[in-house]
Amino acid sequence: VKVNPSDNFSLMYRHLAKGSWTLSDQDHGWAVSDCTAEGLKCCLLLSLLPSQIVGDQMEPSQLYDAVNVILSLQ
């Protein structure tokens, strides 16, 4: 998920979502810690392979957002 929910999401009892992976797709919109951790792990492992095989690496800011989500859900 690349952006947090609109408006003041904390008043709607929503957690931040920017940087998270969801269960199904981005429209689902709910951050899932297990999916985020697995997605982050895959991206870090794929970053070790040549870009000709796996494509461009994720931006570091996106990785930091994922770590932020995981830590905030503890």
Long-range contacts (C-beta under 8 A, 24 or more apart in sequence): 1-26, 1-29, 1-31, 2-26, 2-62, 5-29, 15-72, 15-73, 16-68, 16-69, 16-72, 17-69, 18-65, 18-69, 19-62, 19-64, 19-65, 19-66, 19-67, 19-68, 19-69, 20-65, 20-66, 20-69, 21-66, 31-69, 31-73, 33-69, 33-70, 33-73, 36-66, 36-69, 36-70, 37-70, 39-66, 40-66, 40-67, 40-70
